[in-house]
Amino acid sequence: MSDLLARARALLAEHPVVDGHNDLPWALRVQVGYDLDRRDIATDQSAHLNTDLPRLRAGGVGAQFWSVYTRSDFAGDEAVSSTLEQIDAVRQLLDRYPADLAPATTADDMERARAEGRIASLMGAEGGHSINNSLATLRALYALGVRYMTLTHNDTIDWADSATDEPRHQGLSAFGEEVVREMNRIGMLVDLSHVSPDTMRDALRVSEAPVIFSHSSARAVCDHPRNIPDDVLAALPANGGVAMATFVPNFVLPEAVEWARRADANMNAHGLHRLDTTEAGLRVQHAFAEAHPRPLATCATVADHLDHMREVAGVDHIGLGGDFDGTTFFPEGLDSVAGYPNLIAELLGRGWSDADVAKLTWHNAVRVLREAEAVAAKLSATRGPSIATIATLDG
């Protein structure tokens, strides 16, 4: 295994990880109110976070989509303001650590950061509630640097169905389709993590640019609604998109699904949101895990998903999106951003070629953003900003 780890680290030095989703900004919000002096990520933060600069370096991460997530029970102006505060937090990180983090909004920016030995830092908004049913707000987020938007989070919204809520639209509404078209026109990636299978299929039908799944795994391997059905994976080559496997145990390990349901109920019984990552929330979660040992996922568990996703979608259409600092527990060997070499070593041990690993870690994600930019250049030359409203399209 030591030889495989050495080979993995050498590969990552040349073809670093583009991670599709990291919730560090939200963790900084709920833990310390964005007080970066109290969570200086230039130093070891393993007591509080899955992410800091030394571990990003150790993990071979070369580009990170920072999630500018806001809770889906935030609505209207509150959701927009909260998203703006998240964007501001990322900008504070970029200003504070310029030697390590490079602002990035294009594929060329990503390549430039890699050449400079810095971590390309992009942003993704998690949930269409962030735009408050406003295409002008969508464009404003793009102008502020956001380069993908997940169409929903855990709750169905006014124009798109979520994977983990009751459907109201059987996919996308007419306004939801217009959101996808406008995202294509401006060059914002359509992210289909969290959405229902019907929303996935509708978005693939409408989108003229490659889509992404920023942090979702294979439903055929673990039957959780957050994962991607095989027919959707099989449709990715025609679209050009990329599905980025996530590491959340109850999304990747079937035995962990029921345990997670009980852990969530325990959080609710303590008056806490199930995604609460404050110190109080983490204490409750860890106490429950001590009393009720959880099924343990490993690097091999995640590799099983990647093997399946490669078989169904093809090696040109897969990537990695760990969801670090977005949940409490992670697989053994992948408990922080430093764990990527362990996963790559597992894949190499299964016979993955260096070329296939390089596509998984770096090249596929960069290609998708570059192709979305090309589509946007073409569409914006023939189509102006959409002034459609949800009232006019959905009634």
C-alpha positions as CSV (number, residue, x, y, z in Angstrom):
1,M,0.0,0.0,0.0
2,S,2.9,2.4,0.7
3,D,4.0,2.1,-3.0
4,L,0.4,2.9,-4.1
5,L,0.3,5.9,-1.8
6,A,3.6,7.2,-3.1
7,R,2.3,6.8,-6.6
8,A,-1.0,8.5,-5.7
9,R,0.8,11.5,-4.2
10,A,3.0,11.8,-7.3
11,L,-0.1,11.8,-9.5
12,L,-1.8,14.4,-7.4
13,A,1.2,16.6,-7.6
14,E,0.7,16.7,-11.4
15,H,-3.1,16.4,-11.6
16,P,-4.5,17.7,-8.3
17,V,-8.1,17.2,-7.1
18,V,-10.8,19.6,-8.2
19,D,-13.2,19.2,-5.3
20,G,-16.8,20.0,-6.3
21,H,-18.2,20.9,-2.9
22,N,-16.8,22.0,0.5
23,D,-19.0,23.7,3.2
24,L,-16.2,25.4,5.1
25,P,-17.9,28.9,4.7
26,W,-21.0,27.7,6.5
27,A,-19.0,25.9,9.2
28,L,-17.2,29.2,9.8
29,R,-20.5,31.0,10.0
30,V,-22.1,28.7,12.5
31,Q,-19.0,28.0,14.6
32,V,-17.4,31.4,14.9
33,G,-19.6,33.9,13.1
34,Y,-16.9,34.3,10.4
35,D,-14.3,35.3,12.9
36,L,-11.3,34.0,11.0
37,D,-9.0,34.8,13.9
38,R,-10.7,32.0,15.9
39,R,-10.5,29.5,13.0
40,D,-7.2,30.4,11.3
41,I,-7.1,27.8,8.6
42,A,-3.4,28.4,8.0
43,T,-3.0,26.2,11.2
44,D,-4.3,22.8,12.1
45,Q,-8.0,23.0,12.7
46,S,-8.7,19.2,13.0
47,A,-10.4,19.7,16.4
48,H,-13.1,21.8,14.7
49,L,-13.1,21.4,10.9
50,N,-12.4,18.9,8.1
51,T,-10.6,21.6,6.2
52,D,-7.5,23.8,6.6
53,L,-4.6,24.8,4.3
54,P,-2.0,22.3,5.5
55,R,-4.5,19.4,5.0
56,L,-5.6,20.8,1.6
57,R,-2.0,20.7,0.6
58,A,-1.5,17.2,2.1
59,G,-4.6,16.0,0.2
60,G,-3.4,17.2,-3.2
61,V,-6.3,19.6,-3.7
62,G,-5.6,22.0,-6.5
63,A,-9.0,23.6,-7.0
64,Q,-12.0,23.9,-4.6
65,F,-15.6,24.9,-5.2
66,W,-16.4,26.6,-1.9
67,S,-20.1,26.2,-1.2
68,V,-21.9,29.5,-0.6
69,Y,-24.7,27.5,0.9
70,T,-27.6,28.8,2.9
71,R,-30.3,26.8,4.7
72,S,-33.3,25.9,2.6
73,D,-35.7,27.0,5.4
74,F,-34.3,30.5,4.8
75,A,-36.5,32.2,2.2
76,G,-36.9,35.4,0.3
77,D,-34.5,38.2,1.1
78,E,-33.1,36.3,4.0
79,A,-31.9,33.6,1.7
80,V,-30.3,36.1,-0.7
81,S,-28.6,38.1,2.2
82,S,-27.3,34.9,3.7
83,T,-25.8,33.8,0.4
84,L,-24.2,37.2,0.0
85,E,-22.7,36.8,3.5
86,Q,-21.3,33.4,2.4
87,I,-19.7,35.0,-0.7
88,D,-18.2,37.7,1.5
89,A,-16.7,35.0,3.7
90,V,-15.0,33.3,0.7
91,R,-13.6,36.7,-0.3
92,Q,-12.2,37.2,3.2
93,L,-10.5,33.9,2.9
94,L,-9.0,34.8,-0.4
95,D,-7.8,38.2,0.9
96,R,-6.3,36.6,4.1
97,Y,-4.4,33.7,2.4
98,P,-3.3,34.9,-1.0
99,A,-0.2,32.7,-1.1
100,D,-2.4,29.6,-0.9
101,L,-5.8,30.5,-2.4
102,A,-6.2,32.0,-5.9
103,P,-9.5,33.6,-7.0
104,A,-10.9,31.7,-10.0
105,T,-13.9,32.1,-12.2
106,T,-12.7,30.4,-15.4
107,A,-11.0,27.3,-16.6
108,D,-7.9,29.4,-17.5
109,D,-7.9,30.7,-13.9
110,M,-7.8,27.1,-12.7
111,E,-4.9,26.2,-14.9
112,R,-3.0,29.4,-13.9
113,A,-3.5,28.7,-10.2
114,R,-2.2,25.2,-10.7
115,A,0.9,26.5,-12.5
116,E,1.5,28.9,-9.6
117,G,1.1,26.2,-7.0
118,R,-2.0,27.8,-5.5
119,I,-5.4,26.3,-4.9
120,A,-7.9,27.7,-7.4
121,S,-10.9,28.9,-5.4
122,L,-14.3,28.9,-7.0
123,M,-17.8,29.3,-5.6
124,G,-21.0,27.4,-5.9
125,A,-24.4,28.4,-4.6
126,E,-26.3,25.5,-3.0
127,G,-30.0,25.8,-3.7
128,G,-32.2,27.8,-6.1
129,H,-33.9,29.4,-3.1
130,S,-30.7,31.6,-3.0
131,I,-32.0,33.7,-6.0
132,N,-35.5,34.3,-4.6
133,N,-37.2,33.5,-7.9
134,S,-35.3,36.3,-9.6
135,L,-33.2,35.9,-12.8
136,A,-31.6,39.3,-12.1
137,T,-30.4,37.9,-8.7
138,L,-29.0,34.9,-10.5
139,R,-27.0,37.2,-12.8
140,A,-25.8,39.2,-9.8
141,L,-24.5,36.0,-8.1
142,Y,-22.6,35.2,-11.3
143,A,-21.2,38.7,-11.4
144,L,-19.9,38.2,-7.8
145,G,-18.1,35.0,-8.9
146,V,-20.5,32.2,-8.4
147,R,-19.9,29.5,-11.0
148,Y,-22.5,26.9,-10.3
149,M,-25.9,26.8,-8.6
150,T,-27.4,23.6,-7.2
151,L,-31.0,23.9,-8.4
152,T,-32.4,22.8,-5.0
153,H,-31.2,21.9,-1.6
154,N,-33.2,19.5,0.7
155,D,-36.6,21.2,0.1
156,T,-38.6,21.5,-3.1
157,I,-38.7,25.1,-4.2
158,D,-41.2,27.2,-6.2
159,W,-39.8,25.9,-9.5
160,A,-37.9,22.6,-8.9
161,D,-38.4,19.4,-7.0
162,S,-35.9,18.2,-4.5
163,A,-34.8,14.6,-4.0
164,T,-35.6,14.7,-0.3
165,D,-39.0,16.5,-0.3
166,E,-42.4,16.0,-1.8
167,P,-42.6,16.8,-5.6
168,R,-44.8,19.7,-6.7
169,H,-43.7,20.1,-10.3
170,Q,-42.7,16.6,-11.5
171,G,-39.3,18.0,-12.2
172,L,-38.8,21.6,-13.4
173,S,-41.6,24.1,-13.8
174,A,-41.6,26.4,-16.9
175,F,-39.7,29.0,-14.8
176,G,-37.3,26.3,-13.7
177,E,-36.5,25.6,-17.3
178,E,-35.9,29.3,-17.9
179,V,-33.5,29.3,-15.0
180,V,-31.5,26.6,-16.7
181,R,-31.5,28.4,-20.0
182,E,-30.3,31.6,-18.3
183,M,-27.6,29.8,-16.5
184,N,-26.4,28.4,-19.8
185,R,-26.5,31.9,-21.3
186,I,-24.3,33.5,-18.6
187,G,-21.9,30.5,-18.1
188,M,-23.1,29.3,-14.7
189,L,-22.9,25.5,-14.3
190,V,-26.2,23.7,-13.6
191,D,-25.6,21.5,-10.5
192,L,-28.0,18.6,-10.1
193,S,-27.0,17.3,-6.7
194,H,-29.9,17.3,-4.3
195,V,-32.6,17.4,-7.0
196,S,-35.2,14.7,-7.8
197,P,-34.6,12.3,-10.7
198,D,-37.3,14.1,-12.7
199,T,-35.6,17.4,-12.2
200,M,-32.3,15.8,-13.3
201,R,-34.0,14.5,-16.5
202,D,-35.7,17.8,-17.2
203,A,-32.5,19.8,-16.7
204,L,-30.6,17.4,-19.0
205,R,-33.3,17.9,-21.7
206,V,-33.2,21.7,-21.5
207,S,-29.5,22.4,-20.9
208,E,-27.4,23.3,-23.8
209,A,-24.2,23.2,-21.7
210,P,-22.7,20.4,-19.6
211,V,-24.2,19.9,-16.2
212,I,-22.5,18.8,-13.0
213,F,-23.4,16.8,-9.9
214,S,-21.2,18.6,-7.4
215,H,-21.5,15.9,-4.7
216,S,-23.6,12.8,-5.5
217,S,-22.9,9.1,-5.8
218,A,-24.5,6.1,-7.5
219,R,-28.0,5.1,-6.6
220,A,-27.5,1.6,-7.9
221,V,-24.7,1.1,-5.3
222,C,-26.5,2.8,-2.4
223,D,-30.3,3.4,-2.8
224,H,-30.5,6.8,-1.3
225,P,-32.6,9.6,-3.0
226,R,-29.5,11.9,-3.0
227,N,-27.8,9.6,-5.4
228,I,-27.9,9.5,-9.2
229,P,-30.0,6.8,-11.0
230,D,-28.2,4.8,-13.8
231,D,-30.4,6.2,-16.6
232,V,-29.2,9.7,-15.6
233,L,-25.6,8.6,-15.4
234,A,-25.9,7.0,-18.8
235,A,-27.2,10.3,-20.3
236,L,-24.2,12.3,-19.1
237,P,-21.9,11.5,-22.1
238,A,-24.4,13.1,-24.6
239,N,-24.6,16.2,-22.4
240,G,-20.8,16.3,-21.6
241,G,-21.4,16.7,-17.9
242,V,-19.6,15.3,-14.8
243,A,-20.9,13.5,-11.8
244,M,-18.7,14.1,-8.7
245,A,-18.9,11.3,-6.2
246,T,-19.4,12.3,-2.6
247,F,-18.2,10.7,0.6
248,V,-21.1,11.1,3.0
249,P,-21.5,7.7,4.6
250,N,-25.3,7.5,4.4
251,F,-25.1,8.3,0.7
252,V,-22.5,5.7,0.0
253,L,-23.0,2.8,2.4
254,P,-26.4,1.1,2.5
255,E,-26.0,0.0,6.1
256,A,-25.5,3.6,7.1
257,V,-28.8,4.9,5.7
258,E,-31.0,3.6,8.6
259,W,-28.4,4.7,11.2
260,A,-28.4,8.2,9.7
261,R,-32.2,8.3,10.0
262,R,-32.0,7.5,13.7
263,A,-29.2,10.0,14.2
264,D,-31.2,12.7,12.5
265,A,-34.2,11.9,14.8
266,N,-32.0,12.2,17.8
267,M,-30.8,15.6,16.7
268,N,-34.4,16.7,16.2
269,A,-35.3,15.4,19.7
270,H,-32.5,17.7,21.1
271,G,-34.1,20.6,19.3
272,L,-31.3,20.8,16.7
273,H,-31.3,20.8,12.9
274,R,-30.0,17.5,11.6
275,L,-27.2,19.4,9.7
276,D,-26.2,21.4,12.8
277,T,-22.3,21.6,12.8
278,T,-22.0,23.9,15.8
279,E,-20.0,22.6,18.7
280,A,-23.3,21.7,20.5
281,G,-24.6,19.9,17.5
282,L,-21.3,17.9,17.1
283,R,-21.4,16.9,20.7
284,V,-24.9,15.5,20.3
285,Q,-23.9,13.6,17.1
286,H,-20.8,12.1,18.6
287,A,-22.6,11.1,21.8
288,F,-25.2,9.3,19.7
289,A,-22.4,7.6,17.7
290,E,-20.7,6.4,20.9
291,A,-23.9,4.9,22.2
292,H,-24.9,3.5,18.8
293,P,-21.8,2.6,16.8
294,R,-22.3,3.6,13.2
295,P,-21.6,1.4,10.2
296,L,-18.2,2.4,8.9
297,A,-17.6,3.4,5.3
298,T,-14.1,3.2,3.9
299,C,-12.1,4.4,0.8
300,A,-13.2,1.1,-0.8
301,T,-16.9,2.0,-0.3
302,V,-16.4,5.2,-2.2
303,A,-14.3,3.4,-4.8
304,D,-17.2,1.0,-5.4
305,H,-19.3,4.0,-6.4
306,L,-16.5,5.4,-8.7
307,D,-16.1,2.0,-10.4
308,H,-19.8,1.9,-11.1
309,M,-20.0,5.5,-12.2
310,R,-17.1,5.0,-14.6
311,E,-18.7,1.9,-16.0
312,V,-22.1,3.6,-16.7
313,A,-21.1,7.2,-17.5
314,G,-17.5,6.7,-18.7
315,V,-14.3,8.0,-17.3
316,D,-14.7,11.4,-19.0
317,H,-17.8,12.1,-16.9
318,I,-16.8,11.5,-13.3
319,G,-15.2,13.6,-10.6
320,L,-14.9,14.1,-6.8
321,G,-17.0,16.2,-4.4
322,G,-16.3,15.3,-0.8
323,D,-18.8,17.5,1.0
324,F,-16.3,18.2,3.7
325,D,-17.5,20.3,6.6
326,G,-21.0,19.7,5.4
327,T,-21.7,16.6,7.6
328,T,-20.4,15.1,10.8
329,F,-18.9,11.8,9.8
330,F,-16.8,10.5,6.9
331,P,-15.4,7.2,5.7
332,E,-12.2,5.9,7.3
333,G,-9.2,7.3,5.5
334,L,-11.4,10.2,4.2
335,D,-12.1,12.0,7.4
336,S,-10.6,15.3,6.1
337,V,-9.4,16.9,2.9
338,A,-6.0,15.3,3.5
339,G,-7.5,11.9,2.7
340,Y,-7.6,12.1,-1.1
341,P,-4.3,10.2,-1.6
342,N,-5.8,7.2,0.3
343,L,-8.7,7.1,-2.2
344,I,-6.5,7.5,-5.2
345,A,-4.3,4.7,-3.9
346,E,-7.4,2.5,-3.6
347,L,-8.3,3.2,-7.2
348,L,-4.8,2.5,-8.4
349,G,-4.8,-0.8,-6.6
350,R,-8.0,-1.7,-8.5
351,G,-6.2,-1.1,-11.8
352,W,-7.2,2.5,-12.6
353,S,-4.6,3.9,-15.0
354,D,-2.7,7.2,-14.4
355,A,-4.6,8.8,-17.3
356,D,-8.0,7.8,-15.8
357,V,-7.1,9.1,-12.4
358,A,-5.9,12.4,-14.0
359,K,-9.3,12.8,-15.7
360,L,-11.1,12.0,-12.4
361,T,-9.2,14.5,-10.3
362,W,-8.5,17.4,-12.6
363,H,-9.2,17.3,-16.3
364,N,-12.9,16.5,-16.4
365,A,-13.9,19.3,-14.1
366,V,-11.8,21.9,-15.9
367,R,-13.2,20.7,-19.3
368,V,-16.8,21.1,-18.1
369,L,-16.2,24.7,-17.0
370,R,-14.4,25.5,-20.2
371,E,-17.2,24.0,-22.3
372,A,-19.9,26.0,-20.3
373,E,-17.9,29.2,-21.0
374,A,-17.9,28.4,-24.8
375,V,-21.7,27.7,-24.8
376,A,-22.2,31.0,-22.9
377,A,-20.2,33.0,-25.4
378,K,-22.3,31.5,-28.2
379,L,-25.7,32.0,-26.5
380,S,-25.0,35.5,-25.2
381,A,-24.1,36.7,-28.7
382,T,-27.6,35.9,-29.9
383,R,-29.8,36.2,-26.8
384,G,-30.1,39.0,-24.2
385,P,-30.7,38.6,-20.5
386,S,-34.0,36.9,-19.7
387,I,-36.6,39.2,-18.1
388,A,-39.1,36.3,-17.5
389,T,-40.7,36.1,-14.1
390,I,-42.1,33.1,-12.2
391,A,-45.5,34.8,-12.3
392,T,-45.6,35.1,-16.1
393,L,-44.3,31.6,-16.8
394,D,-45.9,29.6,-14.0
395,G,-49.0,31.6,-13.3
